[in-house]
Amino acid sequence: MPLDTIDHKSDNELIEAIKGIASERGCQKLIIGLPLLPSGKEGEQAEYTKSIADILKNDGFEVNMIDERYTTPKIRDCDPNAHSAVKILNIYLEMSEIS
């Protein structure tokens, strides 16, 4: 079940919110969507996301990044970020079953 999208005004606020949710739920592993460009290359947003992931890794979390291209729903009757998060987690779980 998806959680609400984290609204934040700073990187620190985002990181603290993630750490709080992870602590509350007993999570040591984080699955993070990597926003690649349609070409598959990394752009500015991917670099930013990786910098946040690095901070979380340094704080002791295991972080796995999953390509999030094409996970945003076409139907807009839901929170698109929450919908994408569920798809990203499903991709991770399916990949884990294969390996």
N, C-alpha and C positions, 0 to 999 in steps of 0.2 A: 504494500500500500504506500503510495507516494506521500511524502511530507510536503508541507508548504514551502514555496520558494523562499529562500533567505534574501530579504531586502537588507542592503547594507550601504553605508556611506563611505567606508574605508576598507582597505585590505585587512587591517587588524580586526575590525568589526566582523568581517566575513570569517576570518580564521577562528576567532573566538566563538562565533556561533557554531561553526562546524565542530570544533573541539567540544563544545558544550553538548551538542546533540550526540556526538559519538560517545562521550562519557556517560551520558544519561542512558544510552542504549547498550553500553558495554562493547562498543565496536573498536577493534584494533586495525581493521582493514577498511580502506576507503576506495570506492570505485568512482573515478572522476572521468567525465566526458571530455575528450580532447577535441576542441573545435578546429578541425583541419579545414583548409580551403577546398573548394570543389575538386581541385586538381590533386588533392591528397598532400599538398605541401603545407608546412606550418607558416602561419602568418602571425601578426601581432597578438591576436587573441589567444592563439595556442601558446605563444611564449609567455603571456601573462598567466594563463592557466597552469603551465608547468612551473612557474615561479611560486605560485600558491601551493602546488603539490610538493615542491621542494621544502617549503617551510613546514608543511604537515609531516613530511618524512623526517625532518630534523626534530620534530616534536614526538617522534616515536611511532608514528602510524605507518603501516604498510599501505602503499598507494599503488593502485593499478589504474592505468589510463586506457580508455577505450575510445576509438574513433566515433564521434557523435554525429558525423554527417548523415543526413537523411533520417534523423530520429524525430524531428519536429513534426507533429501531426498536421495534416491538411485541414482537418475539421477543427474549428476554433471554439468549440463549446466546452473546453476544459483548459486547465492551466497547461500551456504547452511545455513549460519547463519540467513540471512534474511528470507529464506524459513521457517526455524524452528521458528523464531519469529512470523511469521504469523500463523503457526499452534498452537503455544502456546497461542496466543491471541484468536484464535478461540475456543480452549479448554476452556479457561476462560469464554468466552462469552456463550458458550453452558452450562457450569456449572452454570452460573448466571441465565440463563433462567429456569433451573430446580428448583433452590432454591426459 
